[in-house]
Amino acid sequence: MTHRTEPRKSPQEAAETAAPRPSRFSHLPERIRPQDTVETRPATLPDPARDRYSADEWLVRYCL
């Protein structure tokens, strides 16, 4: 008994005979421009009360 195999096909021939792909995966998503990926906001004014030095701050942080 002899075993017969089909001749090998090139990748291009195999792709032509394969089942068609679903349309969902047939194209790339829409390109996003770099200008659309950055958000700009105006800067807030610095708060002088927040940055003020307090000599007793270490007491609040470490002793309570």
Backbone bond lengths (Angstrom), bond angles and torsions (degrees), N, CA, C in turn:
res aa  C-N    CA-C-N  psi(-1)  N-CA   C-N-CA  omega(-1)  CA-C   N-CA-C  phi
1 M - - - 1.440 - - 1.533 108.24 -
2 T 1.293 116.59 131.59 1.457 120.21 179.37 1.511 110.06 -105.03
3 H 1.313 113.61 149.37 1.467 120.66 -179.63 1.522 107.91 -106.33
4 R 1.298 116.06 121.96 1.457 119.62 -179.32 1.526 109.67 -107.11
5 T 1.311 115.62 139.48 1.459 121.43 176.45 1.516 108.49 -120.03
6 E 1.303 114.81 154.01 1.465 119.51 177.58 1.521 108.75 -77.01
7 P 1.332 116.39 148.73 1.471 118.23 177.40 1.530 110.07 -63.53
8 R 1.323 115.10 146.01 1.473 119.57 -179.77 1.521 110.79 -68.16
9 K 1.332 114.49 146.21 1.455 120.80 179.71 1.523 108.80 -107.64
10 S 1.311 115.51 149.02 1.462 119.54 175.59 1.529 108.52 -72.35
11 P 1.350 118.46 159.39 1.480 119.85 179.44 1.533 112.77 -57.46
12 Q 1.319 116.67 -33.62 1.466 119.30 -179.93 1.534 110.30 -68.42
13 E 1.318 117.08 -42.94 1.460 120.01 178.44 1.523 111.21 -65.50
14 A 1.322 116.40 -38.42 1.461 120.03 178.80 1.526 110.78 -64.98
15 A 1.335 117.07 -37.66 1.464 120.71 179.63 1.528 111.24 -68.32
16 E 1.318 116.51 -35.57 1.463 120.23 -179.69 1.526 111.65 -68.60
17 T 1.329 116.98 -33.82 1.455 119.97 -177.63 1.526 112.62 -90.39
18 A 1.314 118.60 -9.83 1.465 121.65 -179.09 1.528 110.13 -70.15
19 A 1.322 115.32 162.89 1.468 120.41 178.50 1.522 109.71 -66.36
20 P 1.322 118.12 146.36 1.469 120.05 179.83 1.529 111.60 -64.71
21 R 1.308 115.69 145.06 1.462 121.04 179.58 1.519 110.55 -76.49
22 P 1.318 116.52 152.20 1.470 118.71 175.32 1.531 110.27 -64.50
23 S 1.297 117.19 147.95 1.463 120.62 -177.45 1.524 112.42 -66.99
24 R 1.332 117.82 -19.35 1.464 120.59 -179.25 1.528 111.51 -62.61
25 F 1.316 118.07 -34.38 1.454 121.86 -176.02 1.524 112.72 -106.74
26 S 1.302 118.38 15.59 1.457 120.29 -174.88 1.524 113.98 -89.51
27 H 1.335 118.60 -6.60 1.464 119.43 179.64 1.533 110.09 -142.47
28 L 1.319 115.11 159.68 1.461 121.45 179.43 1.527 110.62 -79.67
29 P 1.336 117.80 155.28 1.464 119.19 176.58 1.525 111.13 -67.97
30 E 1.309 115.18 164.01 1.458 120.66 -178.66 1.526 110.02 -63.71
31 R 1.320 116.31 139.31 1.463 122.46 -177.67 1.529 110.58 -71.74
32 I 1.340 116.51 140.24 1.463 122.58 178.64 1.516 108.16 -103.65
33 R 1.319 115.99 125.58 1.461 120.43 -179.44 1.528 109.90 -73.39
34 P 1.343 118.78 145.79 1.472 120.51 177.64 1.530 112.53 -59.72
35 Q 1.333 117.93 -30.35 1.464 120.91 178.96 1.521 111.12 -64.58
36 D 1.321 117.67 -27.14 1.461 121.41 -178.83 1.532 112.83 -84.14
37 T 1.327 118.12 -6.48 1.460 120.69 -177.58 1.520 113.04 -97.95
38 V 1.326 118.38 -2.10 1.466 122.30 -177.20 1.518 109.24 -115.45
39 E 1.312 115.63 134.63 1.457 120.71 176.88 1.526 108.28 -111.83
40 T 1.299 117.24 132.16 1.466 120.85 178.85 1.525 109.12 -113.73
41 R 1.320 114.31 138.56 1.465 121.18 177.07 1.524 108.16 -135.36
42 P 1.313 117.51 149.15 1.463 118.60 176.01 1.532 109.99 -69.12
43 A 1.315 115.38 144.51 1.462 120.55 179.75 1.521 110.33 -73.31
44 T 1.327 115.87 148.42 1.464 119.76 177.50 1.516 109.63 -88.64
45 L 1.294 116.30 156.13 1.456 120.95 177.87 1.522 109.84 -72.57
46 P 1.330 118.68 143.75 1.463 120.19 178.93 1.526 111.33 -66.10
47 D 1.314 115.97 144.60 1.454 122.46 -179.59 1.527 108.70 -96.43
48 P 1.338 118.89 108.64 1.469 119.70 -176.93 1.534 112.37 -66.51
49 A 1.325 119.32 -27.64 1.463 120.84 -179.72 1.536 110.88 -70.43
50 R 1.306 117.15 -31.06 1.463 119.99 -178.76 1.525 111.57 -72.74
51 D 1.315 117.23 -35.20 1.457 121.35 -176.37 1.528 113.45 -94.73
52 R 1.313 117.46 6.95 1.466 120.87 -178.04 1.529 109.85 -72.37
53 Y 1.306 117.55 140.84 1.460 122.77 179.85 1.526 110.15 -77.01
54 S 1.316 115.42 136.98 1.454 120.73 176.33 1.525 107.76 -126.45
55 A 1.321 116.98 123.52 1.463 120.91 -178.39 1.527 111.16 -69.36
56 D 1.319 118.37 -24.21 1.463 121.26 -178.09 1.533 113.06 -97.38
57 E 1.309 118.12 10.59 1.453 119.94 -177.17 1.527 111.66 -64.03
58 W 1.318 117.71 -36.88 1.468 120.30 -179.35 1.516 111.14 -63.01
59 L 1.357 117.85 -30.30 1.457 120.59 178.10 1.537 110.38 -64.93
60 V 1.312 115.52 -42.33 1.454 119.89 -178.59 1.521 110.17 -68.09
61 R 1.326 117.27 -39.44 1.467 120.79 -176.93 1.517 113.39 -73.44
62 Y 1.337 118.18 -40.76 1.461 120.35 -169.19 1.531 115.07 -108.60
63 C 1.320 118.53 -18.70 1.450 119.13 -173.85 1.524 113.97 -103.15
64 L 1.279 118.25 -10.94 1.470 118.78 -179.37 1.478 112.88 -92.31
